[in-house]
Amino acid sequence: MLLGFDIGGTKCAVILGEKTSDGTLSVAAREAVPTSLPVYEQIEWLFSTAETLMHDRGVKKSDLTGIGIACGGPLNSRTGIILSPPNLPGWDHVPISDMVTHRFGVKGILQNDADACAVAEWKFGAGRGYRHLVFLTFGTGMGAGLILNGRLYSGASDGAGEAGHIRLTEIGPVGFGKSGSFEGFCSGNGIAQLAQIRAREAMQSGRAVSFCAGPDHLPAITAKTVADAAFAGDEAAIDVYKTCAQYLARGLSVLIDILNPELIIIGGIYVRAQPLIEPYIRDIIGRETLPNACNACQIVPAGLGEEIGDYAALSLADLEP
């Protein structure tokens, strides 16, 4: 049996699964909770929930063959330490791998969530059969996992793929501690910031937006509420996603020209809101990238859909060195 921990800025999940005889992964049980507790209380919830899931299914610690921990970076996968991710306030130098190993008696393998998702899509999702691909998280934050020449590429200091930190313009929504960054425009937090700006503009001009009832409701705006409004025809909401798409295309163009991938897989918000984003990106990419690189690259939603976080955590235990 395999045990996975998916630690995100919005939610944490525990996943129990196994690798089947045909080489695929099967999720046996999972439980999730918002990431709202103090750090070590949240970790204790993860561990005790895992023990409960195992007990309910008759799984002993000795039955575990691997444990994967997917978490937003920065982190050090070699030492198994989480290093102050911007979307996980307070998670400063947390020795999560050692804690897992001590509790369960099996080595905990820590990896950046984007890297873990890239491996999951490469082995079990839309990336099967490819040797050069990029996976973008596009969730609470924006990170990239890189499969280059048929291997996960992590970089000299485990920092490869931090695409969210790329500055796309001097002024814009803040993401990854940088205004106008890729993450600032293309993440759940970034979309909420863009929507707050549009809502303020509308309210000050005497116009209404369906995703915000008034100034007191600005903090409650989320990427989902804006997407729901956009699908219902709200012009301001549609414009928010159009702006996001335009900057997504600029960021994708940088990755295409530098890495020359065969495939870019985008998860999270792109999976749920693809019709609001996709129509605006291809023309920009065509203008911004080198023709050979552009023609060689497909852009697709995550094949594992909403389950990608589960598969990402479980796939780490199956990752060959």
C-alpha positions as CSV (number, residue, x, y, z in Angstrom):
1,M,0.0,0.0,0.0
2,L,1.0,3.6,-0.6
3,L,0.3,6.6,1.6
4,G,0.2,10.1,0.3
5,F,0.1,13.6,1.9
6,D,-1.0,16.5,-0.3
7,I,-0.1,19.8,1.5
8,G,-1.5,22.9,-0.2
9,G,-2.2,26.5,0.6
10,T,-6.0,25.9,0.5
11,K,-6.4,22.3,1.7
12,C,-4.5,19.3,2.9
13,A,-5.4,15.7,2.0
14,V,-4.4,12.2,3.1
15,I,-4.6,9.5,0.4
16,L,-4.3,5.8,0.8
17,G,-3.8,3.8,-2.4
18,E,-2.0,1.1,-4.2
19,K,-0.3,0.2,-7.5
20,T,-2.4,-2.3,-9.4
21,S,-1.1,-5.2,-11.5
22,D,-1.5,-3.3,-14.7
23,G,0.8,-0.5,-13.4
24,T,-1.8,2.1,-12.7
25,L,-2.6,3.7,-9.3
26,S,-5.8,3.1,-7.4
27,V,-7.0,5.4,-4.7
28,A,-8.5,3.4,-1.8
29,A,-9.4,6.2,0.5
30,R,-8.9,9.9,1.0
31,E,-9.8,12.7,3.4
32,A,-9.2,16.4,3.1
33,V,-9.5,19.5,5.3
34,P,-8.9,23.2,4.8
35,T,-5.3,24.3,5.6
36,S,-6.4,26.4,8.6
37,L,-4.7,24.9,11.7
38,P,-1.3,26.0,13.1
39,V,1.5,24.1,11.4
40,Y,2.1,21.3,13.8
41,E,-1.6,20.8,14.6
42,Q,-2.2,20.5,10.8
43,I,0.6,17.9,10.6
44,E,-0.9,16.0,13.5
45,W,-4.3,16.0,11.7
46,L,-2.5,14.5,8.6
47,F,-0.8,11.8,10.6
48,S,-3.8,10.8,12.8
49,T,-6.1,10.8,9.8
50,A,-3.7,8.5,7.9
51,E,-3.7,6.1,10.9
52,T,-7.5,6.2,11.0
53,L,-7.8,5.5,7.2
54,M,-5.3,2.6,7.6
55,H,-7.0,1.1,10.6
56,D,-10.5,1.2,9.0
57,R,-9.1,-0.8,6.0
58,G,-7.0,-3.2,8.0
59,V,-3.7,-1.7,6.8
60,K,-0.7,-2.0,9.1
61,K,2.3,0.3,9.0
62,S,4.3,-2.8,7.9
63,D,2.0,-2.9,4.8
64,L,3.2,0.5,3.6
65,T,5.7,0.3,0.7
66,G,6.1,4.0,0.2
67,I,5.0,7.4,1.4
68,G,4.9,10.5,-0.7
69,I,4.6,14.1,0.4
70,A,3.6,16.8,-2.1
71,C,3.9,20.4,-0.9
72,G,4.3,23.8,-2.4
73,G,7.8,25.1,-2.6
74,P,10.4,26.2,-1.8
75,L,11.6,23.1,-0.1
76,N,14.6,20.8,-0.1
77,S,13.6,17.4,-1.4
78,R,17.0,15.9,-0.5
79,T,16.8,16.8,3.2
80,G,13.0,16.5,3.3
81,I,12.5,20.0,4.8
82,I,9.7,22.5,3.9
83,L,11.2,26.0,3.5
84,S,8.7,28.8,4.1
85,P,6.3,28.5,1.1
86,P,4.6,31.8,0.4
87,N,1.2,30.1,0.3
88,L,1.8,28.2,3.6
89,P,2.5,31.0,6.2
90,G,4.4,29.6,9.3
91,W,5.6,26.4,7.6
92,D,9.2,27.5,8.2
93,H,12.0,24.8,8.0
94,V,9.6,21.9,8.8
95,P,11.4,18.6,8.8
96,I,8.4,16.8,7.4
97,S,10.2,13.7,5.9
98,D,11.8,12.9,9.2
99,M,8.5,13.4,11.0
100,V,6.8,11.0,8.6
101,T,9.5,8.4,8.8
102,H,9.5,8.5,12.6
103,R,5.7,8.1,12.8
104,F,5.2,5.5,10.2
105,G,8.5,3.6,9.9
106,V,8.7,4.2,6.2
107,K,10.8,6.9,4.5
108,G,8.8,10.0,3.6
109,I,9.6,11.3,0.1
110,L,9.1,15.1,-0.1
111,Q,8.7,16.8,-3.4
112,N,7.5,20.1,-4.7
113,D,3.8,19.8,-5.6
114,A,4.3,20.9,-9.2
115,D,7.1,18.3,-9.6
116,A,4.9,15.6,-8.1
117,C,2.0,16.5,-10.4
118,A,4.4,16.5,-13.4
119,V,5.5,13.0,-12.5
120,A,1.8,11.9,-12.0
121,E,0.7,13.3,-15.3
122,W,3.8,11.8,-17.0
123,K,3.3,8.4,-15.6
124,F,-0.5,8.1,-15.4
125,G,-2.1,11.1,-17.1
126,A,-1.9,13.3,-20.2
127,G,1.9,13.1,-20.4
128,R,2.2,9.4,-20.9
129,G,4.6,8.6,-23.8
130,Y,6.2,12.1,-23.8
131,R,9.9,12.9,-22.9
132,H,9.7,16.7,-22.7
133,L,6.8,18.2,-20.8
134,V,6.0,21.0,-18.4
135,F,3.2,20.8,-15.8
136,L,1.7,24.1,-14.4
137,T,-0.2,23.9,-11.1
138,F,-2.4,27.0,-11.6
139,G,-4.1,26.6,-8.2
140,T,-3.7,28.7,-5.1
141,G,-0.3,29.6,-6.6
142,M,1.6,28.9,-9.8
143,G,4.5,26.5,-10.1
144,A,5.9,24.3,-12.8
145,G,7.2,20.7,-12.8
146,L,9.7,19.8,-15.6
147,I,10.1,16.5,-17.2
148,L,13.1,16.9,-19.5
149,N,14.7,14.1,-21.6
150,G,12.5,11.6,-19.8
151,R,13.5,12.6,-16.3
152,L,12.2,14.9,-13.6
153,Y,14.5,18.0,-13.5
154,S,14.8,19.7,-10.1
155,G,17.8,22.0,-10.7
156,A,21.0,22.7,-8.7
157,S,19.2,23.7,-5.5
158,D,15.8,22.0,-5.9
159,G,14.4,25.3,-7.3
160,A,13.7,24.4,-11.0
161,G,10.2,25.3,-12.2
162,E,9.4,28.2,-10.0
163,A,7.7,29.9,-13.0
164,G,5.4,31.8,-10.7
165,H,8.3,34.1,-9.7
166,I,8.8,35.3,-13.3
167,R,7.8,39.0,-13.5
168,L,5.6,39.6,-16.5
169,T,5.0,43.3,-16.0
170,E,6.2,46.0,-13.5
171,I,2.7,46.6,-12.0
172,G,0.1,44.0,-11.4
173,P,-1.4,41.6,-8.8
174,V,1.0,40.2,-6.3
175,G,2.1,36.6,-6.3
176,F,5.2,34.9,-5.0
177,G,6.1,38.2,-3.2
178,K,6.4,40.0,-6.5
179,S,3.9,42.4,-8.2
180,G,3.1,41.7,-11.8
181,S,4.4,38.1,-11.5
182,F,3.2,35.0,-13.5
183,E,1.7,33.8,-10.2
184,G,0.2,37.2,-9.6
185,F,-1.9,37.0,-12.8
186,C,-2.3,33.2,-13.0
187,S,-3.4,31.7,-9.7
188,G,-6.5,31.6,-7.5
189,N,-5.1,34.5,-5.4
190,G,-4.2,36.5,-8.5
191,I,-7.6,36.1,-10.1
192,A,-9.2,37.3,-6.9
193,Q,-7.0,40.3,-6.9
194,L,-7.8,41.1,-10.5
195,A,-11.5,40.7,-9.7
196,Q,-11.3,43.0,-6.7
197,I,-9.9,45.7,-8.9
198,R,-12.6,45.2,-11.5
199,A,-15.3,45.3,-8.8
200,R,-14.0,48.5,-7.3
201,E,-13.9,50.1,-10.8
202,A,-17.5,49.1,-11.4
203,M,-18.8,50.2,-8.1
204,Q,-17.1,53.6,-8.3
205,S,-18.7,54.0,-11.7
206,G,-22.1,53.1,-10.4
207,R,-22.2,49.7,-12.1
208,A,-23.0,46.4,-10.5
209,V,-21.0,43.1,-10.8
210,S,-22.7,39.8,-9.9
211,F,-19.7,38.4,-8.1
212,C,-19.5,41.2,-5.5
213,A,-22.5,42.8,-3.7
214,G,-20.6,45.8,-2.3
215,P,-17.3,47.0,-0.8
216,D,-17.7,44.8,2.3
217,H,-17.8,41.7,0.1
218,L,-14.5,42.4,-1.7
219,P,-12.5,40.0,0.6
220,A,-14.9,37.2,-0.2
221,I,-14.2,37.2,-3.9
222,T,-12.5,34.0,-5.2
223,A,-11.5,32.6,-8.5
224,K,-14.5,30.2,-8.3
225,T,-17.1,33.0,-7.7
226,V,-15.6,35.0,-10.6
227,A,-15.7,31.9,-12.9
228,D,-19.3,31.2,-11.9
229,A,-20.2,34.8,-12.8
230,A,-18.3,34.6,-16.1
231,F,-20.0,31.4,-17.1
232,A,-23.3,33.2,-16.3
233,G,-22.3,36.1,-18.7
234,D,-21.0,38.8,-16.3
235,E,-18.9,41.0,-18.5
236,A,-16.5,42.1,-15.8
237,A,-15.9,38.5,-14.7
238,I,-15.3,37.5,-18.3
239,D,-12.8,40.4,-18.6
240,V,-10.9,39.2,-15.5
241,Y,-10.4,35.8,-17.0
242,K,-9.4,37.3,-20.4
243,T,-6.7,39.3,-18.6
244,C,-5.5,36.2,-16.8
245,A,-5.4,34.3,-20.1
246,Q,-3.4,37.0,-21.8
247,Y,-0.7,36.9,-19.1
248,L,-0.9,33.1,-19.0
249,A,0.0,33.1,-22.8
250,R,2.9,35.4,-22.1
251,G,4.3,33.1,-19.4
252,L,3.7,30.0,-21.5
253,S,5.6,31.7,-24.4
254,V,8.7,32.1,-22.2
255,L,8.6,28.4,-21.2
256,I,8.1,27.3,-24.8
257,D,11.0,29.3,-26.1
258,I,13.4,28.3,-23.3
259,L,12.5,24.7,-22.8
260,N,11.1,23.6,-26.2
261,P,8.6,21.1,-24.7
262,E,6.4,18.7,-26.6
263,L,3.6,19.3,-24.1
264,I,2.4,21.8,-21.5
265,I,-0.1,20.4,-19.1
266,I,-2.1,22.8,-17.0
267,G,-4.0,21.8,-13.9
268,G,-6.2,23.5,-11.3
269,I,-8.2,26.5,-12.5
270,Y,-7.4,25.8,-16.1
271,V,-9.2,22.4,-15.9
272,R,-12.3,24.0,-14.4
273,A,-12.3,27.2,-16.4
274,Q,-10.8,26.2,-19.8
275,P,-13.5,27.8,-21.9
276,L,-12.9,31.1,-20.3
277,I,-9.1,31.0,-20.9
278,E,-8.2,28.9,-24.0
279,P,-9.7,31.1,-26.7
280,Y,-7.3,33.9,-25.8
281,I,-4.0,32.2,-25.5
282,R,-3.1,30.6,-28.9
283,D,-2.9,33.9,-30.9
284,I,-0.6,35.4,-28.3
285,I,1.7,32.4,-28.2
286,G,1.9,32.3,-31.9
287,R,3.1,35.9,-31.9
288,E,5.5,35.6,-29.0
289,T,7.3,32.3,-29.6
290,L,9.7,30.9,-32.2
291,P,7.7,29.1,-34.9
292,N,9.5,25.7,-34.6
293,A,9.1,25.7,-30.8
294,C,5.4,26.8,-31.0
295,N,4.5,24.1,-33.6
296,A,6.2,21.4,-31.5
297,C,4.2,22.1,-28.4
298,Q,0.6,21.1,-27.4
299,I,-1.2,22.7,-24.5
300,V,-3.7,20.5,-22.7
301,P,-5.6,20.4,-19.4
302,A,-4.5,17.9,-16.8
303,G,-5.5,14.4,-17.7
304,L,-6.0,13.4,-14.1
305,G,-8.4,16.3,-13.5
306,E,-9.4,17.0,-10.0
307,E,-7.7,13.9,-8.7
308,I,-4.3,15.0,-9.7
309,G,-3.3,16.0,-6.2
310,D,-4.1,12.5,-5.0
311,Y,-2.1,10.8,-7.8
312,A,0.8,13.3,-7.3
313,A,1.3,12.4,-3.7
314,L,1.0,8.6,-4.3
315,S,3.3,8.7,-7.4
316,L,6.2,10.0,-5.4
317,A,6.7,6.7,-3.7
318,D,6.9,5.1,-7.1
319,L,9.5,7.6,-8.5
320,E,12.8,6.0,-9.5
321,P,15.9,7.9,-8.4
